[in-house]
Amino acid sequence: MTRLKMTNMIAAIMLSGGTAAMAEDVHLTIESWRNDDLIIWQDKIIPAFEADNPTIKVKFTPSAPTEYNAVLNSKLDAGSAGDLITCRPFDASLALFKAGYLADITNIEGMNNFAAVAKSGWSTDDASVQYCVPMASVIHGFIYNKEAFAELDITKPKTEADFLALLEKIKADGSYIPMAMGTNDQWEASTMGYNNIGPNYWKGEEGRLALLEGDQRLTDETWVAPFRQLAKWGAYLGDGFEAQTYPDSQNLFTLGRAAIYPSGSWEISGFNAQAEFEMGAFYPAVAQAGDTCYISDHTDIGIGMNAKTAHPEAAIKFLNWVASAEFATLYANALPGFFPLSSAPVELEDPLAQEFISWRSECESTIRSTFQRLSRGTPNLENETWNAAVAVIKGLESPEDAGARLQAGLEKWYAPHQ
């Protein structure tokens, strides 16, 4: 089926309200990489949808995360993929749309429930076409041990100066490692470091979009300044942080040996199960008191329609439900730390998850700076930022040199910077 025919079919379904009677049960299959969510989909999410849509039967069929892309592409090539496709953000899903595997769902009713930044992970570069419904994001920040903070008589920092003074006080006391983060696996230094604190310097979407358009450069002060803060972190990460892996850092924090864990909301479920102390969270400190705060509220997972599904009406009904307030509340409480991207207000049962999501009303949201368009070429800016952040934390590269190296790499292939 051509994209034009599929678009016309979707338009016809929407004009009719999607209420055509179904003579018999329709069976939909969902492809996903979230195999750890299988029980939640089977026991909570799917039954809620089927209760109001008894003629549509839904089956969740995940693959292993590391195998998902290959498995999905093989099924799509063979014409055996499911009706609904969970979508990773940006380039991987954009490639599926360009290949004709994902349908254009720009005009389905539920898409009106999302702001532009929420939709950006699953739209074409010019934002004219949407091919997946945004499902959830993860929010970056710092998780802390409330018992440690009470013991040391310290409070959540508001400014960068507060943050550094807090780290120094924890270090001087000696009872706790100030922050649990290693550099062995590299990605943490960028994801939990640079792209965690960076939005406060480049002013979120303002700076990210300016970088995309070539109006800002990675040598500008707004992009070098986060590296300057990271250069101070090495003194507070504990002995041997250079060889410390991601699981090592998780264990240090949940065992109560570190006071702060720079990370994000995706850790909540695991930490709730492992930590025996009460946890809190704070967003990245601003440079000066009174500055607008910015958070990385990063698009993580969406869901689209297989362009070759035999059941587009039922699939669209499911996608519109995913865009609803009912789904948003259900999903957010079933998976604490994975937050709905719709504009519908959501009440969360988990206090730590509620603390993270409350920042949306205090701060401006943005997404990780390297994910949209900037990591398609060679060198890949996302991977290069991992390396640069590690080098800066270790003191092997100056913040200025790191910015210059990243900028030079971008100029090799990205037209707006040439």
Helices and strands as residue ranges (DSSP letters): H 3-15, E 26-32, G 35-37, H 38-40, I 41-45, H 46-52, E 56-62, G 65-67, H 68-78, E 84-87, H 91-98, G 109-113, H 116-119, G 120-122, E 133-145, H 146-152, H 160-173, E 177-179, H 187-188, I 189-194, H 195-197, H 199-202, H 205-213, H 221-233, G 234-236, G 241-243, H 246-254, E 258-264, G 265-267, H 268-274, E 279-282, E 294-305, H 312-322, H 325-334, E 339-340, H 351-358, G 359-361, E 364-366, H 381-394, H 399-411, G 415-417
